[in-house]
Amino acid sequence: MSQVLIRCPHCGYSKKMAEAKVPAKVTRVKCPQCGQGFSMAEAVTPAAAPQPAPDSERRSESPAAQTRAASVPAERQLPRSINFVFRGDAKEYFGIWIVNTLLKIVTLGIYSPWAKVRKRSYFYRCTQLEGMNFDYLANPITLLKGWLVGAALFLLYTLGANFSPVLSSVVGLIIFVIMPWAIVRSRIYNSRNSAHRNICFGFYPDYRGAYIVYIGLSALASLTLGLAAPYMIFRQKQFLVDNSSFGRTNFRFNGTAKDFYRLFLRGIGIVVLVIIASGAMIGIFAPMLQGVAVGGGVIASMLVFFFPLTILLAYLFVILYFYVRITNLTWDNTQLGKHRFRSSLKIKEMAWLYFSNGLAIMFSFGLLTPWATIRLTRYRLENLTMIVDGDLDAFEAFNRQGGSAVGEQIGDIFDMDIGF
């Protein structure tokens, strides 16, 4: 396969790639090193083929040496780590966020699909891997159709909760039954409209598997009083990863149920320590708390406020522990072809981010939400690494059906967690 050399006229950065992989419709590109744009027609030149050694040198080599040289690949890249980079800016995103918020209020939510596309397009565009950004390609009109269906179900459920328990139960049952279908359709739609290096992601529509892991195993976890919960989460993560692809290359999940049970046992240990500490606090401060009922002092009044707050913070810490550990475990066991991933989120750093972001949003009456979002997204992505074994240009595109946006919007309206 013939190769071409693309060289930036501004800084001299160059990259070889197969001529067939150069998009015919692209006329201008941006250099990943200096950020300057330039014309493809002026920058593309045929790559020079490696010159064979002169016959005199070849004859001087032993037959064994010639055989070894013929068997060694011309270029062999060792595995290397590439960090995801996020270049989002709080000031830029604030303009997008404030316009989206105001228009959603004015249009009673109808602008939500356009707001989603603007937000995701910005975050995808600001996320880079090896100097190349991601792209979000969804059509707001398509999302609007799904939003109307989801909004109708939400309206019926809300009205039923206030006026007709029977209607609310029926709509709730419908939502529960279609949830696995909505998850699959959402993954298909979002994957098909997410791209990197002009190659789209994909998701295999395994509806039977979705009903098993999201309804069957959920019921099993309830019947076993939570003992099957680690296995359920393991199967759900496996389902999402194994059915995903990038072009023609499939993702693969290498984790085991044992990994998740080991994680949950550590988490249960933390929960037990929190319960013991809470019981000890109740035993120590119970006399002071009783004093409040008979006109106790200021200290007892402060304890009435801070004791529940301490319990709440401990509960949130446990949730954060499971979120960070499960996220790291999932990415660490995710593979794309020969390439692997590593996630290095830290519980202390995540706790500080959530705590400081919450205070900033509260005291700014929500105006610092864009700043908090950018800050959290940057931390998550900059702690995600791809261990590349080979060339990222070797992926091949594969066109799939775009799917329906109904599942995507139903998942959004009813706050279903359907991501990795």
Secondary structure as the mmCIF struct_conf table of DSSP 4:
data_model
#
loop_
_struct_conf.conf_type_id
_struct_conf.id
_struct_conf.beg_label_comp_id
_struct_conf.beg_label_asym_id
_struct_conf.beg_label_seq_id
_struct_conf.end_label_comp_id
_struct_conf.end_label_asym_id
_struct_conf.end_label_seq_id
STRN STRN1 GLN A 3 ARG A 7
TURN_TY1_P TURN_TY1_P1 PRO A 9 CYS A 11
STRN STRN2 SER A 14 ALA A 18
HELX_RH_3T_P HELX_RH_3T_P1 GLU A 19 LYS A 21
BEND BEND1 VAL A 22 VAL A 22
TURN_TY1_P TURN_TY1_P2 ALA A 24 LYS A 25
STRN STRN3 ARG A 28 LYS A 30
TURN_TY1_P TURN_TY1_P3 PRO A 32 CYS A 34
STRN STRN4 GLY A 37 SER A 39
HELX_RH_AL_P HELX_RH_AL_P1 MET A 40 ALA A 43
STRN STRN5 VAL A 44 PRO A 46
HELX_LH_PP_P HELX_LH_PP_P1 ALA A 47 PRO A 54
HELX_RH_AL_P HELX_RH_AL_P2 ASP A 55 SER A 60
BEND BEND2 GLU A 61 GLU A 61
HELX_RH_AL_P HELX_RH_AL_P3 PRO A 63 SER A 71
BEND BEND3 VAL A 72 VAL A 72
BEND BEND4 ALA A 74 ALA A 74
HELX_LH_PP_P HELX_LH_PP_P2 GLN A 77 PRO A 79
STRN STRN6 ARG A 80 ASN A 83
STRN STRN7 VAL A 85 PHE A 86
HELX_RH_AL_P HELX_RH_AL_P4 ALA A 90 VAL A 106
TURN_TY1_P TURN_TY1_P4 THR A 107 TYR A 111
HELX_RH_AL_P HELX_RH_AL_P5 SER A 112 ARG A 125
TURN_TY1_P TURN_TY1_P5 CYS A 126 CYS A 126
STRN STRN8 THR A 127 LEU A 129
TURN_TY1_P TURN_TY1_P6 GLU A 130 GLY A 131
STRN STRN9 MET A 132 TYR A 136
HELX_RH_AL_P HELX_RH_AL_P6 PRO A 140 PHE A 163
HELX_RH_AL_P HELX_RH_AL_P7 PRO A 165 ARG A 192
TURN_TY1_P TURN_TY1_P7 ASN A 193 ASN A 193
STRN STRN10 SER A 194 HIS A 196
TURN_TY1_P TURN_TY1_P8 ARG A 197 ASN A 198
STRN STRN11 ILE A 199 PHE A 203
HELX_RH_AL_P HELX_RH_AL_P8 TYR A 207 TYR A 211
HELX_RH_PI_P HELX_RH_PI_P1 ILE A 212 GLY A 216
HELX_RH_AL_P HELX_RH_AL_P9 LEU A 217 LEU A 223
TURN_TY1_P TURN_TY1_P9 THR A 224 ALA A 228
HELX_RH_AL_P HELX_RH_AL_P10 ALA A 229 ASP A 242
TURN_TY1_P TURN_TY1_P10 ASN A 243 ASN A 243
STRN STRN12 SER A 244 PHE A 246
TURN_TY1_P TURN_TY1_P11 GLY A 247 ARG A 248
STRN STRN13 THR A 249 PHE A 253
HELX_RH_AL_P HELX_RH_AL_P11 ALA A 257 ALA A 293
TURN_TY1_P TURN_TY1_P12 VAL A 294 GLY A 295
HELX_RH_AL_P HELX_RH_AL_P12 VAL A 298 ASP A 332
TURN_TY1_P TURN_TY1_P13 ASN A 333 ASN A 333
STRN STRN14 THR A 334 LEU A 336
TURN_TY1_P TURN_TY1_P14 GLY A 337 LYS A 338
STRN STRN15 HIS A 339 SER A 343
HELX_RH_AL_P HELX_RH_AL_P13 ILE A 347 PHE A 363
TURN_TY1_P TURN_TY1_P15 SER A 364 LEU A 368
HELX_RH_AL_P HELX_RH_AL_P14 THR A 369 GLU A 382
TURN_TY1_P TURN_TY1_P16 ASN A 383 ASN A 383
STRN STRN16 LEU A 384 VAL A 388
BEND BEND5 GLY A 390 GLY A 390
HELX_RH_3T_P HELX_RH_3T_P2 LEU A 392 ALA A 394
BEND BEND6 ALA A 405 ALA A 405
HELX_RH_AL_P HELX_RH_AL_P15 VAL A 406 ILE A 413
TURN_TY1_P TURN_TY1_P17 PHE A 414 ASP A 415
#
